[in-house]
């Protein structure tokens, strides 16, 4: 991210900082989505195991 | 070069260099620590202070323009999003690690330091 900002200053292209901002937003969104999916799948698997144990 | 430009160059350089030092500290912490929550603590140094210092240095270099404003927005966004991301990742670890208690040390500060001294 700092690399892109340095590049924008060296090349004097302001739009590269927009890319930097979008990069930050995408990484934040990715963290939210991946953690939510992982926790949901883990809970599903855990419930399955508990139910199988109860049947046996 | 006028005196003001010299001062700008110096302060921008100091901020940029400070940011790089913080990144180095972050990297050392990530590879030095063993457990994920400790590693997150080290990684947060770079996410907040490291990037902020570097971008403040670049903002000083850039001067008063739209690029500076956008860089300030990036810093603000990171300050807002980094704690939320850290919280989500730590919650993931706490919820999905069945052996969490192995990594947690309970006791007073004196007891923990004593046990560390005994280990070393």
Backbone of each chain as nested JSON, in Angstrom:
{
  "chains": [
    {"id": "A", "residues": [
      {"number": 1, "name": "UNK", "atoms": {"N": [0.834, -1.207, 0.0], "CA": [0.0, 0.0, 0.0], "C": [0.872, 1.262, 0.0]}},
      {"number": 2, "name": "UNK", "atoms": {"N": [1.918, 1.219, 0.834], "CA": [2.847, 2.352, 0.857], "C": [3.575, 2.449, -0.477]}},
      {"number": 3, "name": "UNK", "atoms": {"N": [3.861, 1.283, -1.065], "CA": [4.539, 1.255, -2.374], "C": [3.725, 1.968, -3.434]}},
      {"number": 4, "name": "UNK", "atoms": {"N": [2.403, 1.715, -3.448], "CA": [1.543, 2.371, -4.433], "C": [1.529, 3.882, -4.198]}},
      {"number": 5, "name": "UNK", "atoms": {"N": [1.484, 4.279, -2.918], "CA": [1.46, 5.717, -2.592], "C": [2.771, 6.391, -3.017]}},
      {"number": 6, "name": "UNK", "atoms": {"N": [3.892, 5.703, -2.788], "CA": [5.193, 6.251, -3.208], "C": [5.23, 6.396, -4.723]}},
      {"number": 7, "name": "UNK", "atoms": {"N": [4.704, 5.354, -5.398], "CA": [4.671, 5.378, -6.875], "C": [3.831, 6.545, -7.38]}},
      {"number": 8, "name": "UNK", "atoms": {"N": [2.716, 6.799, -6.707], "CA": [1.847, 7.896, -7.159], "C": [2.564, 9.247, -7.018]}},
      {"number": 9, "name": "UNK", "atoms": {"N": [3.383, 9.355, -5.97], "CA": [4.123, 10.613, -5.772], "C": [5.253, 10.747, -6.792]}},
      {"number": 10, "name": "UNK", "atoms": {"N": [5.93, 9.627, -7.068], "CA": [7.054, 9.678, -8.014], "C": [6.58, 9.951, -9.436]}},
      {"number": 11, "name": "UNK", "atoms": {"N": [5.478, 9.284, -9.819], "CA": [4.961, 9.444, -11.189], "C": [4.038, 10.659, -11.323]}},
      {"number": 12, "name": "UNK", "atoms": {"N": [3.713, 11.268, -10.15], "CA": [2.771, 12.411, -10.112], "C": [1.428, 12.039, -10.74]}},
      {"number": 13, "name": "UNK", "atoms": {"N": [0.955, 10.848, -10.377], "CA": [-0.352, 10.377, -10.858], "C": [-1.265, 10.19, -9.646]}},
      {"number": 14, "name": "UNK", "atoms": {"N": [-2.186, 11.106, -9.445], "CA": [-3.04, 11.084, -8.261], "C": [-3.979, 9.899, -8.193]}},
      {"number": 15, "name": "UNK", "atoms": {"N": [-4.323, 9.34, -9.357], "CA": [-5.298, 8.246, -9.344], "C": [-4.754, 6.988, -8.672]}},
      {"number": 16, "name": "UNK", "atoms": {"N": [-3.414, 6.889, -8.583], "CA": [-2.833, 5.708, -7.932], "C": [-3.196, 5.66, -6.44]}},
      {"number": 17, "name": "UNK", "atoms": {"N": [-3.407, 6.815, -5.822], "CA": [-3.82, 6.828, -4.412], "C": [-5.252, 6.296, -4.28]}},
      {"number": 18, "name": "UNK", "atoms": {"N": [-6.082, 6.533, -5.316], "CA": [-7.426, 5.939, -5.317], "C": [-7.337, 4.41, -5.293]}},
      {"number": 19, "name": "UNK", "atoms": {"N": [-6.384, 3.895, -6.081], "CA": [-6.17, 2.436, -6.092], "C": [-5.774, 1.967, -4.695]}},
      {"number": 20, "name": "UNK", "atoms": {"N": [-4.951, 2.765, -4.04], "CA": [-4.51, 2.459, -2.666], "C": [-5.719, 2.358, -1.721]}},
      {"number": 21, "name": "UNK", "atoms": {"N": [-6.614, 3.331, -1.854], "CA": [-7.812, 3.358, -1.003], "C": [-8.71, 2.151, -1.291]}},
      {"number": 22, "name": "UNK", "atoms": {"N": [-8.882, 1.849, -2.575], "CA": [-9.72, 0.699, -2.958], "C": [-9.092, -0.604, -2.456]}},
      {"number": 23, "name": "UNK", "atoms": {"N": [-7.778, -0.672, -2.534], "CA": [-7.035, -1.841, -2.035], "C": [-7.306, -2.042, -0.539]}},
      {"number": 24, "name": "UNK", "atoms": {"N": [-7.279, -0.945, 0.22], "CA": [-7.557, -1.012, 1.663], "C": [-8.983, -1.489, 1.91]}},
      {"number": 25, "name": "UNK", "atoms": {"N": [-9.926, -0.955, 1.123], "CA": [-11.333, -1.36, 1.298], "C": [-11.542, -2.828, 0.97]}},
      {"number": 26, "name": "UNK", "atoms": {"N": [-10.926, -3.278, -0.141], "CA": [-11.099, -4.685, -0.543], "C": [-10.496, -5.621, 0.507]}},
      {"number": 27, "name": "UNK", "atoms": {"N": [-9.341, -5.253, 1.048], "CA": [-8.722, -6.134, 2.047], "C": [-9.578, -6.211, 3.312]}},
      {"number": 28, "name": "UNK", "atoms": {"N": [-10.177, -5.077, 3.68], "CA": [-11.067, -5.064, 4.854], "C": [-12.304, -5.937, 4.611]}},
      {"number": 29, "name": "UNK", "atoms": {"N": [-12.89, -5.776, 3.421], "CA": [-14.068, -6.592, 3.082], "C": [-13.721, -8.076, 3.049]}},
      {"number": 30, "name": "UNK", "atoms": {"N": [-12.539, -8.384, 2.496], "CA": [-12.115, -9.781, 2.407], "C": [-11.996, -10.398, 3.797]}},
      {"number": 31, "name": "UNK", "atoms": {"N": [-11.438, -9.633, 4.745], "CA": [-11.311, -10.14, 6.123], "C": [-12.69, -10.437, 6.703]}},
      {"number": 32, "name": "UNK", "atoms": {"N": [-13.63, -9.509, 6.505], "CA": [-14.983, -9.707, 7.051], "C": [-15.613, -10.969, 6.461]}},
      {"number": 33, "name": "UNK", "atoms": {"N": [-15.58, -11.089, 5.129], "CA": [-16.249, -12.214, 4.458], "C": [-15.604, -13.543, 4.849]}},
      {"number": 34, "name": "UNK", "atoms": {"N": [-14.267, -13.591, 4.793], "CA": [-13.582, -14.864, 5.065], "C": [-13.805, -15.31, 6.512]}},
      {"number": 35, "name": "UNK", "atoms": {"N": [-13.731, -14.374, 7.468], "CA": [-13.939, -14.773, 8.873], "C": [-15.369, -15.249, 9.107]}},
      {"number": 36, "name": "UNK", "atoms": {"N": [-16.336, -14.557, 8.487], "CA": [-17.739, -14.961, 8.663], "C": [-17.965, -16.368, 8.11]}},
      {"number": 37, "name": "UNK", "atoms": {"N": [-17.449, -16.613, 6.87], "CA": [-17.653, -17.928, 6.234], "C": [-16.97, -19.019, 7.061]}},
      {"number": 38, "name": "UNK", "atoms": {"N": [-15.753, -18.741, 7.521], "CA": [-15.001, -19.749, 8.271], "C": [-15.725, -20.128, 9.564]}},
      {"number": 39, "name": "UNK", "atoms": {"N": [-16.188, -19.103, 10.297], "CA": [-16.88, -19.372, 11.565], "C": [-18.166, -20.145, 11.309]}},
      {"number": 40, "name": "UNK", "atoms": {"N": [-18.904, -19.755, 10.263], "CA": [-20.167, -20.441, 9.96], "C": [-19.921, -21.918, 9.632]}},
      {"number": 41, "name": "UNK", "atoms": {"N": [-18.924, -22.18, 8.779], "CA": [-18.62, -23.558, 8.411], "C": [-18.147, -24.367, 9.622]}},
      {"number": 42, "name": "UNK", "atoms": {"N": [-17.353, -23.727, 10.479], "CA": [-16.864, -24.429, 11.669], "C": [-18.022, -24.814, 12.584]}},
      {"number": 43, "name": "UNK", "atoms": {"N": [-18.963, -23.887, 12.77], "CA": [-20.113, -24.169, 13.639], "C": [-20.95, -25.302, 13.054]}},
      {"number": 44, "name": "UNK", "atoms": {"N": [-21.139, -25.288, 11.71], "CA": [-21.895, -26.364, 11.049], "C": [-21.247, -27.721, 11.301]}},
      {"number": 45, "name": "UNK", "atoms": {"N": [-19.935, -27.785, 11.065], "CA": [-19.198, -29.033, 11.25], "C": [-19.272, -29.503, 12.7]}},
      {"number": 46, "name": "UNK", "atoms": {"N": [-19.136, -28.546, 13.608], "CA": [-19.162, -28.871, 15.031], "C": [-20.532, -29.43, 15.433]}},
      {"number": 47, "name": "UNK", "atoms": {"N": [-21.593, -28.816, 14.906], "CA": [-22.943, -29.301, 15.211], "C": [-23.167, -30.714, 14.675]}},
      {"number": 48, "name": "UNK", "atoms": {"N": [-22.631, -30.957, 13.454], "CA": [-22.742, -32.291, 12.864], "C": [-22.093, -33.335, 13.766]}},
      {"number": 49, "name": "UNK", "atoms": {"N": [-20.878, -33.011, 14.224], "CA": [-20.154, -33.946, 15.095], "C": [-20.918, -34.219, 16.374]}},
      {"number": 50, "name": "UNK", "atoms": {"N": [-21.487, -33.175, 16.957], "CA": [-22.248, -33.331, 18.2], "C": [-23.476, -34.214, 17.96]}},
      {"number": 51, "name": "UNK", "atoms": {"N": [-24.181, -33.989, 16.839], "CA": [-25.369, -34.786, 16.529], "C": [-25.01, -36.256, 16.302]}},
      {"number": 52, "name": "UNK", "atoms": {"N": [-23.895, -36.505, 15.583], "CA": [-23.444, -37.882, 15.348], "C": [-23.095, -38.574, 16.663]}},
      {"number": 53, "name": "UNK", "atoms": {"N": [-22.466, -37.88, 17.546], "CA": [-22.12, -38.432, 18.863], "C": [-23.375, -38.781, 19.654]}},
      {"number": 54, "name": "UNK", "atoms": {"N": [-24.38, -37.909, 19.557], "CA": [-25.642, -38.166, 20.274], "C": [-26.339, -39.403, 19.744]}},
      {"number": 55, "name": "UNK", "atoms": {"N": [-26.283, -39.619, 18.386], "CA": [-26.921, -40.801, 17.787], "C": [-26.242, -42.09, 18.212]}},
      {"number": 56, "name": "UNK", "atoms": {"N": [-24.887, -42.042, 18.311], "CA": [-24.151, -43.243, 18.717], "C": [-24.311, -43.455, 20.208]}}
    ]},
    {"id": "B", "residues": [
      {"number": 1, "name": "UNK", "atoms": {"N": [17.444, 25.583, -3.012], "CA": [16.363, 25.134, -2.116], "C": [16.217, 26.096, -0.936]}},
      {"number": 2, "name": "UNK", "atoms": {"N": [14.991, 26.506, -0.661], "CA": [14.778, 27.403, 0.473], "C": [14.783, 26.613, 1.783]}},
      {"number": 3, "name": "UNK", "atoms": {"N": [14.779, 27.351, 2.867], "CA": [14.828, 26.694, 4.184], "C": [13.568, 25.861, 4.415]}},
      {"number": 4, "name": "UNK", "atoms": {"N": [12.433, 26.397, 3.972], "CA": [11.164, 25.669, 4.173], "C": [11.183, 24.321, 3.44]}},
      {"number": 5, "name": "UNK", "atoms": {"N": [11.734, 24.303, 2.247], "CA": [11.827, 23.041, 1.497], "C": [12.757, 22.054, 2.187]}},
      {"number": 6, "name": "UNK", "atoms": {"N": [13.825, 22.591, 2.768], "CA": [14.743, 21.721, 3.524], "C": [14.022, 21.087, 4.711]}},
      {"number": 7, "name": "UNK", "atoms": {"N": [13.274, 21.953, 5.425], "CA": [12.543, 21.45, 6.599], "C": [11.524, 20.404, 6.177]}},
      {"number": 8, "name": "UNK", "atoms": {"N": [10.836, 20.675, 5.055], "CA": [9.837, 19.717, 4.558], "C": [10.488, 18.372, 4.205]}},
      {"number": 9, "name": "UNK", "atoms": {"N": [11.617, 18.454, 3.531], "CA": [12.348, 17.239, 3.145], "C": [12.772, 16.44, 4.376]}},
      {"number": 10, "name": "UNK", "atoms": {"N": [13.246, 17.185, 5.383], "CA": [13.747, 16.533, 6.601], "C": [12.595, 15.861, 7.372]}},
      {"number": 11, "name": "UNK", "atoms": {"N": [11.499, 16.625, 7.583], "CA": [10.39, 16.043, 8.359], "C": [9.755, 14.873, 7.602]}},
      {"number": 12, "name": "UNK", "atoms": {"N": [9.58, 15.042, 6.287], "CA": [9.016, 13.943, 5.485], "C": [9.897, 12.707, 5.543]}},
      {"number": 13, "name": "UNK", "atoms": {"N": [11.21, 12.938, 5.441], "CA": [12.158, 11.822, 5.506], "C": [12.126, 11.125, 6.854]}},
      {"number": 14, "name": "UNK", "atoms": {"N": [12.028, 11.923, 7.92], "CA": [11.981, 11.34, 9.279], "C": [10.73, 10.472, 9.431]}},
      {"number": 15, "name": "UNK", "atoms": {"N": [9.599, 10.997, 8.973], "CA": [8.353, 10.226, 9.076], "C": [8.435, 8.928, 8.257]}},
      {"number": 16, "name": "UNK", "atoms": {"N": [8.952, 9.058, 7.035], "CA": [9.063, 7.873, 6.162], "C": [9.997, 6.829, 6.772]}},
      {"number": 17, "name": "UNK", "atoms": {"N": [11.091, 7.314, 7.305], "CA": [12.068, 6.411, 7.928], "C": [11.473, 5.759, 9.184]}},
      {"number": 18, "name": "UNK", "atoms": {"N": [10.754, 6.58, 9.965], "CA": [10.084, 6.038, 11.16], "C": [9.106, 4.947, 10.803]}},
      {"number": 19, "name": "UNK", "atoms": {"N": [8.357, 5.168, 9.726], "CA": [7.413, 4.154, 9.252], "C": [8.117, 2.87, 8.857]}},
      {"number": 20, "name": "UNK", "atoms": {"N": [9.256, 3.01, 8.183], "CA": [10.003, 1.818, 7.764], "C": [10.548, 1.058, 8.97]}},
      {"number": 21, "name": "UNK", "atoms": {"N": [10.995, 1.807, 9.993], "CA": [11.482, 1.153, 11.228], "C": [10.338, 0.378, 11.888]}},
      {"number": 22, "name": "UNK", "atoms": {"N": [9.154, 0.998, 11.895], "CA": [7.996, 0.316, 12.493], "C": [7.627, -0.938, 11.712]}},
      {"number": 23, "name": "UNK", "atoms": {"N": [7.756, -0.869, 10.371], "CA": [7.503, -2.069, 9.557], "C": [8.497, -3.183, 9.891]}},
      {"number": 24, "name": "UNK", "atoms": {"N": [9.752, -2.778, 10.095], "CA": [10.776, -3.768, 10.465], "C": [10.437, -4.406, 11.805]}},
      {"number": 25, "name": "UNK", "atoms": {"N": [9.977, -3.57, 12.765], "CA": [9.575, -4.09, 14.08], "C": [8.406, -5.064, 13.941]}},
      {"number": 26, "name": "UNK", "atoms": {"N": [7.469, -4.696, 13.075], "CA": [6.302, -5.549, 12.84], "C": [6.74, -6.915, 12.305]}},
      {"number": 27, "name": "UNK", "atoms": {"N": [7.623, -6.867, 11.302], "CA": [8.1, -8.122, 10.704], "C": [8.804, -8.993, 11.739]}},
      {"number": 28, "name": "UNK", "atoms": {"N": [9.657, -8.342, 12.563], "CA": [10.374, -9.091, 13.599], "C": [9.371, -9.744, 14.557]}},
      {"number": 29, "name": "UNK", "atoms": {"N": [8.362, -8.952, 14.948], "CA": [7.358, -9.474, 15.888], "C": [6.591, -10.648, 15.302]}},
      {"number": 30, "name": "UNK", "atoms": {"N": [6.224, -10.531, 14.032], "CA": [5.442, -11.6, 13.404], "C": [6.239, -12.903, 13.365]}},
      {"number": 31, "name": "UNK", "atoms": {"N": [7.522, -12.808, 13.014], "CA": [8.315, -14.037, 12.918], "C": [8.833, -14.511, 14.274]}},
      {"number": 32, "name": "UNK", "atoms": {"N": [8.899, -13.599, 15.248], "CA": [9.432, -13.962, 16.563], "C": [8.373, -14.674, 17.41]}},
      {"number": 33, "name": "UNK", "atoms": {"N": [7.126, -14.207, 17.327], "CA": [6.094, -14.763, 18.204], "C": [5.517, -16.044, 17.618]}},
      {"number": 34, "name": "UNK", "atoms": {"N": [5.028, -16.896, 18.536], "CA": [4.591, -18.22, 18.107], "C": [3.068, -18.291, 17.915]}},
      {"number": 35, "name": "UNK", "atoms": {"N": [2.345, -17.603, 18.76], "CA": [0.886, -17.78, 18.761], "C": [0.203, -16.668, 17.973]}},
      {"number": 36, "name": "UNK", "atoms": {"N": [-0.926, -17.025, 17.344], "CA": [-1.569, -16.113, 16.391], "C": [-2.006, -14.785, 17.015]}},
      {"number": 37, "name": "UNK", "atoms": {"N": [-2.493, -14.832, 18.256], "CA": [-2.961, -13.584, 18.878], "C": [-1.79, -12.647, 19.189]}},
      {"number": 38, "name": "UNK", "atoms": {"N": [-0.654, -13.241, 19.569], "CA": [0.542, -12.419, 19.789], "C": [1.035, -11.832, 18.473]}},
      {"number": 39, "name": "UNK", "atoms": {"N": [0.958, -12.652, 17.42], "CA": [1.395, -12.181, 16.107], "C": [0.52, -11.035, 15.618]}},
      {"number": 40, "name": "UNK", "atoms": {"N": [-0.779, -11.142, 15.919], "CA": [-1.69, -10.069, 15.514], "C": [-1.331, -8.76, 16.191]}},
      {"number": 41, "name": "UNK", "atoms": {"N": [-0.924, -8.878, 17.454], "CA": [-0.528, -7.686, 18.202], "C": [0.646, -6.986, 17.519]}},
      {"number": 42, "name": "UNK", "atoms": {"N": [1.607, -7.815, 17.067], "CA": [2.77, -7.242, 16.377], "C": [2.363, -6.669, 15.017]}},
      {"number": 43, "name": "UNK", "atoms": {"N": [1.466, -7.378, 14.331], "CA": [1.069, -6.928, 12.988], "C": [0.297, -5.614, 13.041]}},
      {"number": 44, "name": "UNK", "atoms": {"N": [-0.397, -5.387, 14.151], "CA": [-1.185, -4.152, 14.271], "C": [-0.295, -2.914, 14.314]}},
      {"number": 45, "name": "UNK", "atoms": {"N": [0.962, -3.083, 14.752], "CA": [1.891, -1.938, 14.772], "C": [2.065, -1.384, 13.359]}},
      {"number": 46, "name": "UNK", "atoms": {"N": [2.3, -2.29, 12.417], "CA": [2.492, -1.843, 11.037], "C": [1.22, -1.346, 10.396]}},
      {"number": 47, "name": "UNK", "atoms": {"N": [0.092, -2.01, 10.741], "CA": [-1.193, -1.64, 10.134], "C": [-1.617, -0.227, 10.499]}},
      {"number": 48, "name": "UNK", "atoms": {"N": [-1.293, 0.18, 11.707], "CA": [-1.757, 1.504, 12.15], "C": [-0.62, 2.531, 12.083]}},
      {"number": 49, "name": "UNK", "atoms": {"N": [0.383, 2.354, 12.94], "CA": [1.436, 3.375, 13.014], "C": [2.362, 3.371, 11.799]}},
      {"number": 50, "name": "UNK", "atoms": {"N": [2.737, 2.165, 11.337], "CA": [3.701, 2.073, 10.232], "C": [3.193, 2.752, 8.977]}},
      {"number": 51, "name": "UNK", "atoms": {"N": [1.997, 2.318, 8.537], "CA": [1.419, 2.9, 7.316], "C": [1.124, 4.383, 7.52]}},
      {"number": 52, "name": "UNK", "atoms": {"N": [0.633, 4.734, 8.715], "CA": [0.316, 6.142, 8.972], "C": [1.565, 7.015, 8.879]}},
      {"number": 53, "name": "UNK", "atoms": {"N": [2.658, 6.565, 9.508], "CA": [3.895, 7.355, 9.46], "C": [4.372, 7.524, 8.019]}},
      {"number": 54, "name": "UNK", "atoms": {"N": [4.365, 6.423, 7.262], "CA": [4.822, 6.495, 5.871], "C": [3.943, 7.444, 5.069]}},
      {"number": 55, "name": "UNK", "atoms": {"N": [2.63, 7.331, 5.232], "CA": [1.732, 8.175, 4.442], "C": [1.818, 9.644, 4.892]}},
      {"number": 56, "name": "UNK", "atoms": {"N": [2.03, 9.881, 6.19], "CA": [2.2, 11.269, 6.645], "C": [3.479, 11.862, 6.034]}},
      {"number": 57, "name": "UNK", "atoms": {"N": [4.527, 11.04, 5.977], "CA": [5.758, 11.488, 5.316], "C": [5.519, 11.844, 3.861]}},
      {"number": 58, "name": "UNK", "atoms": {"N": [4.777, 10.982, 3.155], "CA": [4.474, 11.248, 1.744], "C": [3.578, 12.476, 1.59]}},
      {"number": 59, "name": "UNK", "atoms": {"N": [2.656, 12.657, 2.574], "CA": [1.785, 13.837, 2.524], "C": [2.613, 15.117, 2.659]}},
      {"number": 60, "name": "UNK", "atoms": {"N": [3.621, 15.069, 3.525], "CA": [4.491, 16.246, 3.693], "C": [5.259, 16.518, 2.389]}},
      {"number": 61, "name": "UNK", "atoms": {"N": [5.74, 15.445, 1.753], "CA": [6.447, 15.599, 0.472], "C": [5.531, 16.188, -0.599]}},
      {"number": 62, "name": "UNK", "atoms": {"N": [4.281, 15.719, -0.579], "CA": [3.349, 16.076, -1.648], "C": [2.867, 17.522, -1.561]}},
      {"number": 63, "name": "UNK", "atoms": {"N": [2.705, 18.032, -0.343], "CA": [2.215, 19.405, -0.192], "C": [0.69, 19.452, -0.172]}},
      {"number": 64, "name": "UNK", "atoms": {"N": [0.133, 20.682, -0.272], "CA": [-1.323, 20.836, -0.198], "C": [-1.959, 20.557, -1.55]}},
      {"number": 65, "name": "UNK", "atoms": {"N": [-2.5, 19.36, -1.749], "CA": [-3.253, 19.067, -2.985], "C": [-4.225, 17.912, -2.724]}},
      {"number": 66, "name": "UNK", "atoms": {"N": [-4.901, 17.484, -3.759], "CA": [-5.908, 16.429, -3.605], "C": [-5.281, 15.083, -3.235]}},
      {"number": 67, "name": "UNK", "atoms": {"N": [-4.08, 14.851, -3.735], "CA": [-3.403, 13.578, -3.412], "C": [-3.183, 13.463, -1.907]}},
      {"number": 68, "name": "UNK", "atoms": {"N": [-2.804, 14.594, -1.281], "CA": [-2.6, 14.603, 0.176], "C": [-3.9, 14.272, 0.907]}},
      {"number": 69, "name": "UNK", "atoms": {"N": [-4.99, 14.868, 0.416], "CA": [-6.296, 14.611, 1.04], "C": [-6.673, 13.129, 0.931]}},
      {"number": 70, "name": "UNK", "atoms": {"N": [-6.397, 12.563, -0.244], "CA": [-6.726, 11.141, -0.442], "C": [-5.865, 10.247, 0.457]}},
      {"number": 71, "name": "UNK", "atoms": {"N": [-4.602, 10.638, 0.609], "CA": [-3.728, 9.864, 1.507], "C": [-4.241, 9.95, 2.948]}},
      {"number": 72, "name": "UNK", "atoms": {"N": [-4.713, 11.134, 3.344], "CA": [-5.288, 11.283, 4.69], "C": [-6.522, 10.39, 4.84]}},
      {"number": 73, "name": "UNK", "atoms": {"N": [-7.288, 10.281, 3.767], "CA": [-8.462, 9.393, 3.799], "C": [-8.051, 7.93, 3.97]}},
      {"number": 74, "name": "UNK", "atoms": {"N": [-6.965, 7.558, 3.282], "CA": [-6.456, 6.18, 3.427], "C": [-6.061, 5.921, 4.882]}},
      {"number": 75, "name": "UNK", "atoms": {"N": [-5.359, 6.889, 5.49], "CA": [-4.937, 6.738, 6.896], "C": [-6.161, 6.6, 7.802]}},
      {"number": 76, "name": "UNK", "atoms": {"N": [-7.142, 7.473, 7.59], "CA": [-8.361, 7.418, 8.419], "C": [-9.075, 6.082, 8.258]}},
      {"number": 77, "name": "UNK", "atoms": {"N": [-9.18, 5.639, 7.004], "CA": [-9.868, 4.371, 6.751], "C": [-9.144, 3.212, 7.433]}},
      {"number": 78, "name": "UNK", "atoms": {"N": [-7.805, 3.242, 7.36], "CA": [-7.041, 2.155, 7.995], "C": [-7.176, 2.188, 9.508]}},
      {"number": 79, "name": "UNK", "atoms": {"N": [-7.186, 3.379, 10.087], "CA": [-7.376, 3.479, 11.54], "C": [-8.742, 2.955, 11.951]}},
      {"number": 80, "name": "UNK", "atoms": {"N": [-9.706, 3.121, 11.069], "CA": [-11.051, 2.648, 11.385], "C": [-11.177, 1.144, 11.14]}},
      {"number": 81, "name": "UNK", "atoms": {"N": [-10.594, 0.663, 10.053], "CA": [-10.834, -0.738, 9.666], "C": [-9.901, -1.729, 10.37]}},
      {"number": 82, "name": "UNK", "atoms": {"N": [-8.696, -1.298, 10.71], "CA": [-7.731, -2.239, 11.284], "C": [-8.188, -2.843, 12.622]}},
      {"number": 83, "name": "UNK", "atoms": {"N": [-8.714, -2.053, 13.571], "CA": [-9.189, -2.669, 14.82], "C": [-10.362, -3.621, 14.592]}},
      {"number": 84, "name": "UNK", "atoms": {"N": [-11.229, -3.273, 13.635], "CA": [-12.377, -4.15, 13.359], "C": [-11.883, -5.486, 12.799]}},
      {"number": 85, "name": "UNK", "atoms": {"N": [-10.938, -5.408, 11.847], "CA": [-10.383, -6.641, 11.273], "C": [-9.696, -7.481, 12.348]}},
      {"number": 86, "name": "UNK", "atoms": {"N": [-8.914, -6.81, 13.191], "CA": [-8.214, -7.54, 14.259], "C": [-9.208, -8.218, 15.194]}},
      {"number": 87, "name": "UNK", "atoms": {"N": [-10.281, -7.5, 15.511], "CA": [-11.298, -8.064, 16.394], "C": [-11.935, -9.3, 15.762]}},
      {"number": 88, "name": "UNK", "atoms": {"N": [-12.235, -9.217, 14.451], "CA": [-12.87, -10.353, 13.768], "C": [-11.941, -11.562, 13.74]}},
      {"number": 89, "name": "UNK", "atoms": {"N": [-10.669, -11.324, 13.451], "CA": [-9.718, -12.442, 13.372], "C": [-9.508, -13.061, 14.752]}},
      {"number": 90, "name": "UNK", "atoms": {"N": [-9.436, -12.224, 15.782], "CA": [-9.238, -12.781, 17.127], "C": [-10.478, -13.554, 17.582]}},
      {"number": 91, "name": "UNK", "atoms": {"N": [-11.658, -13.059, 17.199], "CA": [-12.885, -13.786, 17.548], "C": [-12.936, -15.134, 16.843]}},
      {"number": 92, "name": "UNK", "atoms": {"N": [-12.475, -15.145, 15.577], "CA": [-12.389, -16.409, 14.83], "C": [-11.497, -17.397, 15.558]}},
      {"number": 93, "name": "UNK", "atoms": {"N": [-10.357, -16.917, 16.037], "CA": [-9.43, -17.799, 16.744], "C": [-10.064, -18.328, 18.035]}},
      {"number": 94, "name": "UNK", "atoms": {"N": [-10.709, -17.439, 18.777], "CA": [-11.299, -17.844, 20.061], "C": [-12.444, -18.832, 19.84]}},
      {"number": 95, "name": "UNK", "atoms": {"N": [-13.237, -18.617, 18.799], "CA": [-14.409, -19.476, 18.567], "C": [-14.042, -20.833, 17.973]}},
      {"number": 96, "name": "UNK", "atoms": {"N": [-12.958, -20.896, 17.192], "CA": [-12.677, -22.136, 16.467], "C": [-11.512, -22.945, 17.023]}},
      {"number": 97, "name": "UNK", "atoms": {"N": [-10.788, -22.401, 17.991], "CA": [-9.667, -23.165, 18.538], "C": [-10.102, -23.882, 19.816]}},
      {"number": 98, "name": "UNK", "atoms": {"N": [-10.253, -25.222, 19.758], "CA": [-10.684, -25.934, 20.968], "C": [-9.59, -26.016, 22.035]}},
      {"number": 99, "name": "UNK", "atoms": {"N": [-8.357, -25.806, 21.639], "CA": [-7.252, -25.885, 22.601], "C": [-6.744, -24.502, 22.989]}},
      {"number": 100, "name": "UNK", "atoms": {"N": [-7.671, -23.585, 23.093], "CA": [-7.295, -22.189, 23.378], "C": [-6.675, -22.027, 24.761]}},
      {"number": 101, "name": "UNK", "atoms": {"N": [-7.211, -22.802, 25.718], "CA": [-6.765, -22.615, 27.107], "C": [-5.29, -22.956, 27.29]}},
      {"number": 102, "name": "UNK", "atoms": {"N": [-4.75, -23.77, 26.349], "CA": [-3.322, -24.11, 26.454], "C": [-2.44, -22.876, 26.28]}},
      {"number": 103, "name": "UNK", "atoms": {"N": [-2.949, -21.937, 25.472], "CA": [-2.143, -20.761, 25.149], "C": [-2.337, -19.623, 26.136]}},
      {"number": 104, "name": "UNK", "atoms": {"N": [-3.334, -19.759, 26.986], "CA": [-3.626, -18.664, 27.915], "C": [-3.003, -18.942, 29.271]}},
      {"number": 105, "name": "UNK", "atoms": {"N": [-2.372, -17.919, 29.82], "CA": [-1.775, -18.075, 31.141], "C": [-2.615, -17.289, 32.132]}},
      {"number": 106, "name": "UNK", "atoms": {"N": [-3.032, -18.0, 33.186], "CA": [-3.814, -17.316, 34.206], "C": [-2.943, -17.073, 35.428]}},
      {"number": 107, "name": "UNK", "atoms": {"N": [-3.165, -15.978, 36.102], "CA": [-2.408, -15.688, 37.306], "C": [-2.042, -14.222, 37.371]}},
      {"number": 108, "name": "UNK", "atoms": {"N": [-1.417, -13.842, 38.469], "CA": [-1.013, -12.442, 38.603], "C": [0.236, -12.201, 37.77]}},
      {"number": 109, "name": "UNK", "atoms": {"N": [0.587, -10.928, 37.631], "CA": [1.76, -10.564, 36.835], "C": [3.035, -11.168, 37.433]}},
      {"number": 110, "name": "UNK", "atoms": {"N": [3.086, -11.183, 38.774], "CA": [4.28, -11.716, 39.448], "C": [4.428, -13.213, 39.175]}},
      {"number": 111, "name": "UNK", "atoms": {"N": [3.284, -13.923, 39.232], "CA": [3.323, -15.378, 38.985], "C": [3.786, -15.686, 37.564]}},
      {"number": 112, "name": "UNK", "atoms": {"N": [3.281, -14.9, 36.615], "CA": [3.648, -15.136, 35.213], "C": [5.13, -14.858, 34.996]}},
      {"number": 113, "name": "UNK", "atoms": {"N": [5.635, -13.74, 35.555], "CA": [7.068, -13.435, 35.391], "C": [7.934, -14.481, 36.076]}},
      {"number": 114, "name": "UNK", "atoms": {"N": [7.462, -14.966, 37.232], "CA": [8.229, -16.024, 37.932], "C": [8.293, -17.288, 37.08]}},
      {"number": 115, "name": "UNK", "atoms": {"N": [7.153, -17.673, 36.484], "CA": [7.145, -18.894, 35.665], "C": [8.008, -18.722, 34.415]}},
      {"number": 116, "name": "UNK", "atoms": {"N": [8.046, -17.508, 33.875], "CA": [8.905, -17.253, 32.717], "C": [10.369, -17.356, 33.094]}},
      {"number": 117, "name": "UNK", "atoms": {"N": [10.694, -16.824, 34.271], "CA": [12.088, -16.888, 34.73], "C": [12.505, -18.334, 34.97]}},
      {"number": 118, "name": "UNK", "atoms": {"N": [11.559, -19.126, 35.506], "CA": [11.868, -20.541, 35.739], "C": [12.096, -21.275, 34.412]}},
      {"number": 119, "name": "UNK", "atoms": {"N": [11.279, -20.92, 33.402], "CA": [11.43, -21.556, 32.091], "C": [12.778, -21.222, 31.458]}},
      {"number": 120, "name": "UNK", "atoms": {"N": [13.174, -19.936, 31.605], "CA": [14.432, -19.53, 30.966], "C": [15.637, -20.025, 31.789]}}
    ]}
  ]
}
